[in-house]
């Protein structure tokens, strides 16, 4: 977790999930961790800095877990590797920690340009994993790999809206999603 103050990062993520970024104040976060609001500013000069710290931690964790899944599946069928990465993404979006849920739901969110620039490196590092996975697929020449990737990530990211525990597992959803893509190409 973020070294600067993990309790603050965790509390902020929980509140962002519960009330949204705009609906959460520094005072709310301070109350959750039992601090004075001014103490939060000692660690994070602005609420935006706290959001960036959550985002960074979430992507660091997601990239680490997805990289491990891909390392373990090296040499497997490229479609299977894509499926495993998708399952990790859905797990993170739908059933992950508050930090991972903030990160995942913000993956394609529109933010002001300044904030977009601050989040870009983490997003690009994760996106590169899917670029590589899709590059390894034997797709027909008429399939635009960029559109394929963006549509896939958009669909995976939307699972936070409709996913319900106790029905299909993230792994089952990933398998079905990849099967649909595979049959459509």
C-alpha positions as CSV (number, residue, x, y, z in Angstrom):
1,X,0.0,0.0,0.0
2,X,1.0,3.6,-0.4
3,X,3.8,4.4,2.0
4,X,2.7,8.0,2.8
5,X,-0.2,6.9,5.0
6,X,-2.1,3.7,4.2
7,X,-5.0,4.4,6.6
8,X,-5.7,7.6,4.9
9,X,-5.5,6.0,1.4
10,X,-7.8,3.1,2.5
11,X,-10.4,5.4,4.2
12,X,-10.5,7.8,1.2
13,X,-11.0,4.8,-1.2
14,X,-13.8,3.5,0.9
15,X,-15.5,6.9,1.0
16,X,-15.0,7.5,-2.8
17,X,-16.7,4.1,-3.4
18,X,-19.6,5.0,-1.0
19,X,-20.1,8.6,-1.9
20,X,-18.1,9.3,-5.0
21,X,-15.1,11.6,-5.4
22,X,-17.2,14.8,-5.5
23,X,-19.3,13.6,-2.5
24,X,-16.3,13.0,-0.3
25,X,-14.5,15.8,1.6
26,X,-11.2,15.9,3.3
27,X,-13.1,16.4,6.5
28,X,-15.0,13.1,5.8
29,X,-11.7,11.3,5.3
30,X,-10.2,12.8,8.4
31,X,-13.3,11.8,10.5
32,X,-13.0,8.2,9.1
33,X,-9.4,7.9,10.3
34,X,-9.7,9.9,13.5
35,X,-7.6,12.8,12.4
36,X,-8.1,16.5,12.1
37,X,-8.6,17.7,8.5
38,X,-5.3,19.7,8.6
39,X,-3.4,16.5,9.4
40,X,-4.6,14.9,6.1
41,X,-3.0,17.9,4.3
42,X,0.3,17.0,5.9
43,X,0.3,13.8,3.8
44,X,-1.7,15.0,0.8
45,X,-1.7,18.7,-0.3
46,X,-5.1,18.3,-2.0
47,X,-7.9,15.7,-2.4
48,X,-6.7,15.2,-6.0
49,X,-3.3,14.1,-4.7
50,X,-5.1,11.5,-2.6
51,X,-7.1,10.3,-5.6
52,X,-3.8,10.0,-7.6
53,X,-2.2,8.0,-4.7
54,X,-5.2,5.6,-4.7
55,X,-5.1,5.3,-8.4
56,X,-1.4,4.5,-8.4
57,X,-1.7,1.9,-5.6
58,X,-4.6,0.3,-7.4
59,X,-2.8,0.0,-10.7
60,X,0.4,-1.1,-9.0
61,X,-1.5,-4.0,-7.4
62,X,-3.6,-4.9,-10.5
63,X,-0.4,-4.9,-12.7
64,X,1.4,-7.1,-10.2
65,X,-1.4,-9.6,-10.0
66,X,-2.1,-9.6,-13.8
67,X,1.6,-10.0,-14.5
68,X,1.8,-13.0,-12.2
69,X,-1.1,-14.6,-13.9
70,X,0.5,-14.0,-17.3
71,X,3.9,-15.2,-16.1
72,X,2.3,-18.5,-14.9
73,X,0.5,-18.9,-18.2
74,X,3.5,-18.2,-20.5
75,X,3.4,-20.5,-23.5
76,X,-0.4,-21.1,-23.2
77,X,-2.8,-20.4,-26.0
78,X,-3.0,-16.5,-26.5
79,X,-6.8,-16.6,-26.1
80,X,-6.5,-18.4,-22.8
81,X,-4.0,-15.8,-21.6
82,X,-6.3,-13.0,-22.6
83,X,-9.1,-14.8,-20.7
84,X,-7.0,-15.0,-17.6
85,X,-6.1,-11.3,-17.8
86,X,-9.8,-10.4,-18.3
87,X,-10.7,-12.5,-15.2
88,X,-8.2,-10.6,-13.1
89,X,-9.6,-7.3,-14.4
90,X,-13.2,-8.3,-13.7
91,X,-12.3,-9.6,-10.2
92,X,-10.6,-6.2,-9.5
93,X,-13.5,-4.2,-10.8
94,X,-16.4,-6.2,-9.4
95,X,-15.1,-7.8,-6.2
96,X,-11.9,-6.0,-5.4
97,X,-10.9,-3.8,-2.5
98,X,-12.1,-0.2,-2.4
99,X,-8.8,0.9,-3.7
100,X,-9.0,-1.5,-6.7
101,X,-12.6,-0.5,-7.3
102,X,-11.8,3.2,-7.4
103,X,-8.9,2.5,-9.8
104,X,-10.9,0.2,-12.0
105,X,-14.0,2.4,-12.3
106,X,-11.8,5.4,-13.0
107,X,-10.0,3.5,-15.7
108,X,-11.9,5.2,-18.6
109,X,-13.5,8.0,-16.6
110,X,-13.3,11.5,-18.0
111,X,-11.3,13.8,-15.7
112,X,-10.0,17.2,-16.2
113,X,-6.9,17.4,-18.4
114,X,-4.5,18.0,-15.5
115,X,-5.7,15.0,-13.7
116,X,-5.6,12.9,-16.8
117,X,-2.0,13.7,-17.3
118,X,-1.2,12.6,-13.7
119,X,-3.0,9.3,-14.2
120,X,-1.7,8.5,-17.7
121,X,1.5,6.6,-16.8
122,X,-0.3,4.1,-14.6
123,X,-3.0,3.6,-17.2
124,X,-0.5,3.2,-20.0
125,X,1.5,0.6,-18.1
126,X,-1.6,-1.5,-17.7
127,X,-2.9,-0.9,-21.2
128,X,0.4,-2.1,-22.6
129,X,-0.3,-5.5,-21.1
130,X,-3.5,-5.8,-23.2
131,X,-1.8,-4.4,-26.3
132,X,0.7,-7.2,-26.0
133,X,-1.9,-9.9,-25.3
134,X,-4.0,-8.7,-28.3
135,X,-0.9,-8.5,-30.5
136,X,-0.4,-12.3,-29.8
137,X,-3.8,-13.2,-31.1
138,X,-4.3,-14.6,-34.5
139,X,-6.8,-12.1,-35.7
140,X,-8.0,-11.5,-39.3
141,X,-6.4,-8.6,-41.0
142,X,-9.6,-6.6,-41.1
143,X,-9.8,-6.5,-37.2
144,X,-8.6,-3.2,-35.8
145,X,-6.6,-4.3,-32.8
146,X,-6.9,-0.9,-31.1
147,X,-10.6,-0.9,-31.4
148,X,-10.7,-4.5,-30.2
149,X,-8.6,-3.6,-27.1
150,X,-10.6,-0.5,-26.3
151,X,-13.9,-2.3,-26.6
152,X,-12.7,-5.2,-24.5
153,X,-11.4,-3.0,-21.7
154,X,-14.6,-0.9,-21.8
155,X,-16.8,-4.0,-21.5
156,X,-14.6,-5.4,-18.7
157,X,-14.7,-2.0,-16.9
158,X,-18.5,-1.8,-17.1
159,X,-18.8,-5.1,-15.1
160,X,-18.8,-3.1,-11.9
161,X,-22.3,-1.9,-12.7
162,X,-24.0,-5.3,-13.4
163,X,-21.8,-7.9,-11.6
164,X,-23.6,-9.7,-8.7
165,X,-21.7,-12.2,-6.5
166,X,-23.3,-15.6,-6.4
167,X,-24.1,-15.7,-10.1
168,X,-21.3,-16.2,-12.6
169,X,-17.7,-15.8,-11.2
170,X,-15.3,-13.3,-12.7
171,X,-13.5,-16.2,-14.4
172,X,-16.7,-17.5,-16.0
173,X,-17.6,-14.1,-17.2
174,X,-14.1,-13.6,-18.7
175,X,-14.4,-17.0,-20.4
176,X,-17.7,-16.1,-21.9
177,X,-16.6,-12.7,-23.0
178,X,-13.5,-14.0,-24.7
179,X,-15.5,-16.8,-26.3
180,X,-17.8,-14.1,-27.8
181,X,-14.9,-12.1,-29.2
182,X,-13.2,-15.2,-30.5
183,X,-16.4,-16.3,-32.5
184,X,-16.8,-12.8,-33.8
185,X,-13.3,-12.6,-35.3
